[in-house]
Structures are given as structure tokens and as C-alpha cells.
């Protein structure tokens, strides 16, 4: 289950990042090495949405052209 307080705090600290982006990064950090399917279950969202967000993070599209993850 996502930590809503932590997510809210992070969104205030990093206003350029969307809540979806921050939630995905938190889920990846808390579940390192898991699959997209497992992340989507942990986050309680559609697997396609998680995959799209991860691809955008790899490309730097949700973070001002900074690639936040590498797979």
C-alpha cells in the first residue's frame, strides 16, 4: 500500500513531477526487482499505466528530460 503522507510530502518537494511519477518511483524503490505486473498490483493501478509511466521515466519525459530510471 502506498504511503500517502510521504507521497504528499514528495509532491510538495518536487512540484515538477506528477503524483503518478512520484508514486511509481516510490513503488520501484520499495519493490526493487519486481515486474511491471507486480508494481501495478502494489500500486492498485492498471498495468498499462505503470508500463507507460516507466517508459516515460526511462526517456526523461516526465522529469524535464532527466532520465530518472534505467532498466
C-alpha positions as a printed Julia matrix, in Angstrom:
71×3 Matrix{Float64}:
  0.0    0.0     0.0
  1.28   3.45   -0.92
  2.3    5.85    1.84
  0.01   8.82    1.13
  1.72  11.17    3.59
  5.13  10.5     2.06
  3.72  10.94   -1.44
  2.14  14.28   -0.5
  5.39  15.49    1.05
  7.39  14.46   -2.02
  4.94  16.18   -4.38
  5.48  19.43   -2.46
  9.26  18.99   -2.58
  9.25  18.12   -6.3
  6.38  20.08   -7.87
  7.59  19.42  -11.42
  6.97  15.69  -11.02
  3.44  14.32  -11.26
  1.91  12.32   -8.44
  1.83   9.33  -10.81
  5.56   9.69  -11.45
  6.37  10.0    -7.75
  4.13   7.05   -6.85
  5.83   4.92   -9.48
  9.3    5.87   -8.27
  8.28   5.08   -4.67
  6.87   1.71   -5.73
 10.04   0.86   -7.65
 12.18   1.83   -4.65
 10.06  -0.22   -2.24
  9.83  -3.23   -4.58
 13.18  -3.28   -6.35
 13.48  -6.02   -8.93
  9.77  -6.75   -9.28
  7.86  -6.9   -12.55
  5.53  -4.27  -14.01
  2.64  -6.58  -13.15
  3.75  -6.78   -9.52
  4.2   -2.99   -9.37
  0.71  -2.43  -10.75
 -0.74  -4.75   -8.11
  1.19  -2.98   -5.35
  0.05   0.42   -6.61
 -3.51  -0.7    -7.33
 -3.46   0.65  -10.89
 -3.65  -0.72  -14.41
 -0.52  -2.5   -15.63
 -0.53  -0.49  -18.88
 -0.41   2.78  -16.9
  2.61   1.59  -14.92
  4.4    0.46  -18.08
  3.72   3.81  -19.75
  5.0    5.75  -16.75
  8.14   3.62  -16.56
  8.83   4.16  -20.25
  8.38   7.93  -19.79
 10.79   7.87  -16.84
 13.36   5.96  -18.9
 13.06   8.58  -21.62
 13.04  11.54  -19.23
  9.7   12.81  -20.5
  8.08  13.28  -17.06
 11.1   14.85  -15.41
 12.38  17.69  -17.55
 14.48  15.44  -19.8
 16.24  13.85  -16.81
 16.19  10.07  -17.07
 15.17   9.01  -13.57
 15.38   5.25  -14.07
 17.42   2.84  -16.12
 16.43  -0.72  -16.86
